[in-house]
Amino acid sequence: MKNQHKILISLILLATANFSSAHKRWVLPSLFNMSEHQWIAVDATVSNNIFYPDRPWSLDAVQVIAPDGSQAEVANQNEGKRRSTFDVNLEQKGTFKISLGGENYFARYPKTDPKPGERPFHAIRAGSFAELQSKIPADAKDVKLMLSNSRLESYVTVGAPDSHVFKATGKGIELVGGTHPNDLYQGEKATFKFLFDGKTIEGVKALMVREGTRYRNEEQAVELTTNAAGEVVFDLNHTGRFLLEIEHRLELSEGAEVSEKAMAYFGSFEVLPQ
């Protein structure tokens, strides 16, 4: 519960914090490409250094979509002290999407008498707007309501890659096209196309960070920006794994259930040598 409370606070701060300085969240498969059916292991954590476990990520909403659209078998789920883990049975040819996260409603309001060193606000999370309303005390003042859609995703291919799992749902930030994420090679250029609640948005910032930040004095993040087609284009200068982060906030129209929506996408990928 303590770890999940920290994750809740991190998600609420998403609306006001600069994501380049926030904790990283990621899901990481043990293999990205393979020639035959097999089991793989997957980690999911929150951390300061990319791909070094720090705190576990909740597995309540884990799903693995198989190439035919069905749910792949997930086993041995465990939320440990420093990371969450699970195994996935890859029984089909094609590309699988591993995804954690989803939509949650949040409320934040000031504490009347916070203790020294304590956060100055109350934070509430709920799975629906009705549930959120029921949790907010009647005497709460200056309540800020927010809808959050956060995704931690990665993709694994057995045999030849395909694109069946990249169908848009119209909710949150979604990778829907461009270069296949399991077809990335050093020295080439990659293009990822994203939709934001089903629409393309130009000018959204993204960060790409390669692994090994623990052993560098600087993170060496590459800043990207979506073009008119909702695409980010970048050079694959290094082999290894990297994390692509996108966060975007929408101010919602008057009369909506909440005043703003915060969206986040954390995708982990692998670049191979030629």
C-alpha positions in Angstrom: 0.0 0.0 0.0 2.9 2.4 0.8 4.4 1.9 -2.7 1.0 2.3 -4.4 0.4 5.5 -2.5 3.7 6.9 -3.8 2.7 5.9 -7.3 -0.6 7.7 -6.8 1.1 10.9 -5.8 3.4 10.7 -8.8 0.5 10.4 -11.2 -1.3 13.3 -9.6 1.8 15.4 -9.9 1.9 14.6 -13.6 -0.4 17.5 -14.4 2.0 20.1 -13.0 5.5 18.6 -13.1 8.0 18.7 -16.0 8.2 15.1 -17.1 11.9 15.4 -17.9 12.6 15.6 -14.2 10.1 13.1 -13.0 10.6 9.4 -12.1 10.7 7.1 -15.1 8.1 4.3 -15.5 8.7 1.4 -17.7 7.7 -2.1 -18.7 10.6 -4.2 -20.0 10.4 -7.7 -21.7 13.4 -10.0 -21.4 13.3 -10.5 -25.2 12.0 -8.2 -28.0 12.4 -10.5 -31.0 12.5 -14.3 -31.2 12.1 -16.9 -33.9 9.9 -19.4 -32.1 7.2 -19.6 -29.5 8.3 -19.4 -25.9 7.8 -17.8 -22.5 9.3 -14.4 -21.7 9.8 -12.5 -18.4 8.6 -8.9 -18.0 9.6 -6.3 -15.4 7.5 -3.2 -14.5 8.9 -0.5 -12.2 9.3 3.1 -11.3 12.9 4.3 -11.1 15.4 7.2 -11.4 17.7 5.3 -13.7 16.2 3.7 -16.8 15.9 -0.1 -16.5 17.2 -0.3 -13.0 14.4 -1.3 -10.6 13.5 1.0 -7.8 9.8 0.6 -6.9 7.1 -1.8 -8.1 4.4 -0.8 -10.5 0.9 -2.1 -9.9 -0.1 -5.1 -12.1 -3.9 -4.6 -11.6 -4.4 -3.6 -15.2 -1.7 -5.7 -17.0 -2.7 -7.0 -20.4 -0.9 -8.6 -23.3 -2.6 -8.4 -26.6 -1.8 -11.2 -29.1 -1.5 -10.8 -32.8 -5.0 -12.1 -33.3 -6.5 -9.6 -30.8 -6.9 -12.2 -28.0 -5.4 -11.9 -24.5 -2.1 -13.8 -24.2 -1.5 -16.0 -21.2 0.1 -14.1 -18.3 1.4 -16.0 -15.3 3.4 -15.7 -12.1 2.5 -12.1 -11.4 4.4 -10.7 -8.4 4.7 -7.2 -6.9 7.9 -7.3 -5.0 9.8 -4.7 -2.9 11.6 -3.1 -5.8 9.9 -4.3 -9.0 6.9 -6.1 -10.4 7.3 -9.2 -12.6 5.3 -11.5 -14.7 5.7 -14.1 -17.4 4.0 -14.2 -20.8 3.4 -17.2 -23.1 3.9 -16.2 -26.7 2.0 -18.9 -28.5 1.4 -17.1 -31.9 3.5 -15.8 -34.7 3.5 -12.0 -35.0 3.7 -9.0 -32.7 2.4 -8.8 -29.1 1.6 -5.6 -27.2 2.4 -5.6 -23.5 0.5 -2.8 -21.7 0.0 -1.6 -18.2 -2.1 1.3 -17.0 -5.4 2.8 -18.1 -7.7 5.6 -17.0 -8.2 6.9 -13.5 -9.9 9.9 -11.9 -8.0 12.0 -9.4 -8.9 14.7 -6.9 -6.5 17.0 -5.0 -7.4 19.5 -2.3 -5.3 21.4 0.3 -4.9 20.1 3.8 -6.1 22.5 6.5 -3.2 21.8 8.9 -0.4 19.8 7.3 2.3 18.5 9.6 5.9 19.5 9.0 7.5 17.6 6.1 4.1 16.4 5.0 2.6 16.9 1.5 0.2 19.9 1.8 -2.6 18.3 -0.1 -4.9 15.3 0.0 -4.9 12.9 -3.0 -7.7 10.6 -4.0 -7.9 8.1 -6.8 -10.9 6.3 -8.3 -11.8 4.2 -11.3 -14.9 6.2 -12.1 -16.1 9.8 -11.7 -19.0 8.6 -9.5 -16.6 6.7 -7.2 -14.4 9.8 -7.0 -17.3 12.0 -6.0 -18.2 9.6 -3.2 -14.7 9.8 -1.8 -14.4 13.6 -1.6 -15.4 14.9 1.9 -18.2 17.4 1.9 -16.1 20.0 3.6 -13.2 19.8 1.1 -12.4 23.2 -0.5 -10.5 24.2 -3.7 -10.9 20.7 -5.1 -9.1 20.0 -8.4 -10.4 17.2 -10.5 -8.4 15.4 -13.2 -8.6 12.4 -15.5 -5.4 10.5 -16.1 -4.6 8.1 -18.9 -1.2 6.6 -18.4 0.3 3.7 -20.5 3.5 1.7 -20.0 4.0 -0.3 -23.2 6.4 -2.5 -25.1 6.2 -4.8 -28.1 7.5 -8.3 -28.7 7.6 -10.2 -32.0 7.7 -13.9 -32.8 8.9 -14.5 -36.3 8.0 -11.7 -38.7 6.5 -8.4 -37.3 3.0 -7.4 -38.1 0.8 -4.4 -37.2 -2.5 -5.9 -35.9 -2.0 -4.7 -32.3 -1.6 -1.0 -33.3 -5.3 -0.3 -33.7 -6.4 2.9 -32.0 -9.0 2.9 -29.2 -9.3 6.7 -29.2 -8.2 7.0 -25.6 -5.0 8.5 -24.3 -1.7 8.5 -26.2 -1.4 5.5 -28.6 1.4 4.4 -31.0 -0.5 3.5 -34.2 2.0 3.5 -37.1 5.3 4.3 -38.7 8.4 2.2 -38.3 7.6 -1.1 -36.6 9.0 -1.0 -33.0 10.6 -4.5 -33.5 12.4 -3.4 -36.7 14.8 -0.8 -35.3 18.5 -0.9 -36.5 21.5 1.3 -35.7 22.3 3.8 -38.5 18.7 4.0 -39.7 15.9 6.6 -39.1 12.7 5.7 -37.2 9.3 7.3 -37.4 6.6 6.7 -34.7 3.1 8.0 -35.3 1.0 8.8 -32.2 -2.7 9.7 -31.6 -3.9 11.8 -28.7 -7.5 10.7 -27.8 -7.8 9.6 -31.4 -6.4 12.8 -32.9 -3.0 14.0 -34.3 -1.5 16.9 -32.4 1.5 18.9 -33.7 4.1 20.3 -31.3 3.8 17.7 -28.5 7.2 17.2 -26.8 8.7 13.8 -26.3 12.0 12.5 -24.8 14.1 9.5 -26.0 16.6 8.2 -23.5 18.9 5.3 -24.1 19.8 2.9 -21.4 22.9 3.3 -19.2 22.0 6.6 -17.5 23.4 5.1 -14.3 26.9 5.2 -15.8 26.7 8.7 -17.4 27.0 12.1 -15.8 24.2 13.4 -17.9 21.0 11.7 -19.1 21.7 12.6 -22.7 18.0 12.7 -23.5 17.0 13.5 -27.1 14.1 15.9 -27.3 11.6 15.3 -30.1 8.5 17.1 -31.2 5.4 15.7 -33.1 4.9 17.0 -36.6 1.6 17.8 -38.3 0.9 14.1 -38.8 1.5 13.3 -35.1 4.9 11.7 -35.8 8.2 11.9 -34.1 11.3 11.2 -36.3 14.6 10.3 -34.8 18.0 8.8 -35.7 19.0 5.4 -34.3 22.6 6.2 -33.4 23.1 3.6 -30.7 22.3 -0.1 -30.2 20.6 -1.2 -27.0 17.4 -0.4 -25.2 15.7 3.0 -24.9 12.7 4.6 -23.3 10.4 7.0 -25.2 8.4 9.3 -23.0 5.5 11.5 -24.0 3.2 13.5 -21.7 0.5 15.8 -22.7 -2.2 17.8 -20.8 -5.5 18.9 -22.2 -7.7 21.6 -20.6 -11.2 20.4 -20.9 -14.2 22.5 -21.9 -16.5 24.0 -19.3 -19.2 21.5 -18.2 -16.9 18.5 -18.5 -16.7 16.2 -15.4 -13.1 17.2 -14.8 -11.1 20.4 -15.6 -8.2 18.7 -17.3 -6.9 15.4 -18.6 -3.3 14.3 -18.3 -2.0 11.7 -20.7 1.3 9.8 -20.6 3.0 7.1 -22.7 6.2 5.3 -21.7 7.4 2.9 -24.4 10.5 0.7 -24.2 12.2 -0.4 -27.3 15.4 -2.2 -28.6 17.8 -1.1 -31.3 19.8 -3.9 -32.9 23.1 -3.7 -34.9 23.0 -4.0 -38.6 
